Amino acid sequence: MFDATKVTKAYSGRKGCACGCRGKYSYASAHKLARPSYMAGDEGVSDRSVKTLTKVVERFLLDGSAVKRVMVHDDWLAVDLHHDRTYTLYFAE
């Protein structure tokens, strides 16, 4: 469904603020320069996590039973679940 190589970062956390205080961002190694400036080295970079979260979002979208709301923007897609969880995928242009 989604091409994981086009995902620059993925977020998994509780609903609400998405600054990272209620969840975790994972960054694709090909796009690690897009990380916040306070991150050093390979902090937060995990191709495996990005791929896993992409598959999780795909599964929830295909099943649909746990999905409360889907938000789509030009370069991101967020899925809010009924059990107070949000997954967001950010895409390269």
TAWOKA-V566588 format. One record per residue. RES is the residue in one small letter. SS is DSSP state (a for helix, b for strand, c for the rest). Layout:
res: [RES | RES]
ss: [SS | SS]
//
This chain:
res: [m | f | d | a | t | k | v | t | k | a | y | s | g | r | k | g | c | a | c | g | c | r | g | k | y | s | y | a | s | a | h | k | l | a | r | p | s | y | m | a | g | d | e | g | v | s | d | r | s | v | k | t | l | t | k | v | v | e | r | f | l | l | d | g | s | a | v | k | r | v | m | v | h | d | d | w | l | a | v | d | l | h | h | d | r | t | y | t | l | y | f | a | e]
ss: [c | c | c | a | a | a | b | b | b | b | b | b | b | b | c | c | c | c | c | c | c | c | b | b | b | b | b | c | a | a | a | a | a | a | c | c | c | c | c | c | c | c | c | c | b | c | a | a | a | a | a | a | a | a | a | a | a | a | a | a | a | a | a | c | c | c | b | b | b | b | b | b | c | c | c | b | b | b | b | b | b | c | c | c | b | b | b | b | b | b | b | c | c]
//
